[in-house]
Amino acid sequence: MHYYIITGASRGLGKALAEALLRQPDTTVVGVSRHATVEHERYSHQPLDLSDMLAVQNNLHKVFPQWPDAQSVTLINNAAVLGEIGYLGEHQNEHFEFVFDVNIVAPAMFMNTFLSAYGQLSVPRTILNISSGAAQRAVDGWGAYSASKAALDALSCTAQKEQDLRGSGIRIRSLSPGILDTTMQEHIRTADEHNFSEAAKFADFHAEGLLAQPEEVAAKIVEWLQKETRRDETVVLSINSL
């Protein structure tokens, strides 16, 4: 059995990934999110609010059980929040704690627990962190989101180097999936240009049908997950490089 753990599996790309993987034979998906929206005999739901650090720490052991029949084990850190759109100096300080908890602290804990639980297995193991193009460029109004995704990219690179030095064979990648038609994009399109200078451009992306559908992106990611990793493959990927 091939086991997949997906955070943020209740909607958007996370749900599309869960449904795509469940169409494959011999797969089991564990979805981690506040709400369960996927129904399948090989799907199990772990209710968890990733902004509640105490709950995350107390329930991580439920997410990473031992699977004696595992042919592969994969973690997809997909859950993320944009937070309030606005400039530094104009936020409540709690905004930064919320965004960083969901986007980097929780994924770091999930990665740490995954590597501890499955580091000694001999089957293929993969961690895929869903990042953003905003990790690589400055986007006004998205300070916490951009910084947290850049931190996720850096953590992915560091963790891969460590696993290479250990010779574990575990692959760890950070992927920018492009601009998807999700509820996060709806939030972005309603932003005031005073707080986000690119608001009109993102509204045009939607109006002109340029947003990728989660199902299309999920299909490409599933295809990548199920192929062998090239030795020269970079740790930080974009959907176009898959």
Salt bridges, closest charged atoms under 4 A:
GLU198 OE2 - ARG137 NH1 3.08
GLU198 OE1 - LYS201 NZ 2.91
ASP232 OD1 - ARG230 NE 3.37
GLU233 OE1 - ARG173 NE 2.94
